[in-house]
Amino acid sequence: MSEFKNVTLTREANVYFNGNVTSRSIVFSDGTVKTLGIMMIGDYTFGTEKPEVMEILAGKLTYRIESSDNWIDVESGESFNVPGDSSFHLKVTQLTDYCCSYIG
């Protein structure tokens, strides 16, 4: 879906890695939270509390979940799941627009 209706948007940005990754939080009426953001080219590691679904809206990257040795390529139109209480590593090879959905 390319449009969200009846949501609360947090005005202030979430800023990571000296501004190379930014996002804004969206809260839906049922309490569901998503973030929409941009990642510049670079290598990043994120920790998770809850399971997440990372949707790549535009761009290209390679990811690895902390418990795996496999790097997997994803690009525009694809997504990947990240377990809760873990971390994942990203090698962003093109400016990437993303949507992160927090599950549970």
N, C-alpha and C positions, 0 to 999 in steps of 0.2 A: 504494500500500500504506500502511496506516495504522499498522503496527507493524513494528519491526525486531527480529530475534532474533539472539542470539549476536554481539553487538557490544561494543566497548569505548567507553565514553562518557567524554569529558574533563570532569572536574568543574568546572574553572574556565571561566568565560565568556569569549568573545571580545567585547570591548566597543569600539564605534566611535562617533564623533561625539557625544562627551560622554554616552554611555549611551543615545542615541536608537536605536541599532541594536545588538542583542546576538545571540549565537549560541553554540551548544555543538557541539563536533566529535564525530562518531561514526566509528569505524573498524571496518570489516567484516573478517572473517577472511581475505579475499583481498587486503586492503590498501586496498580502495576507501574513500574518505572522503566524507562528507556533513556538512553543517552544518544544524542546525535553529535558526531564530531568529525574532526579532520586530523589525519596523521601525516606529517612530513616524512620524507625519505629518511630512514634511520633504523636502528636496532633498539627495541624496547622490551621490557619485562613488566608484566602486570600481575598482581595477586588478585585472587577472587575470594569473596565470602560466600556468595550464592552462585548457583550455576548460571551461565550466561550463554546467549546466542549472539555471535558477532556476524552481522550481515554487512557485506562489502557492497556499497552502493555504487562506487566508482573507484578505480585504482587497482593496485595489485600488491600482494604481500605473500610471504611465506610464514607459517606459524608452526610452533611445536608446543605441545602440552608438556608440563614438567615431568610427568611420569613416562614420557615416550622419547625415543631417540629419533623418531621420524619427523622430518620437516615436510610440510604439505603446502603446495601452492594454492592460493585462492585469488579470485579476481572479481571484477564487477559482476553482480548478479548471483554470487555464491555466498555461502555462510558456513560457519563452523561452531560447534558446541564446546564449551569449557566447563569442566566440573567445578562445583563449589569447593571452597577451602583448598585451593591449589594455585598454580600460577601458569602463565603461558608466555612464550617468547615470540616476538615478531621481528621479521626483517621486512620492512616496508620498502618496496622497490619503485613505487610510483606514489605520488600524492594520493592519499586514500580517504574517501568519504565513507563513513560507517554509521551503523545503527547498532547499539548494544542493548539487548533485552535481558533484563534480570528475571530469572525464573524462581518462583517460590518465595 
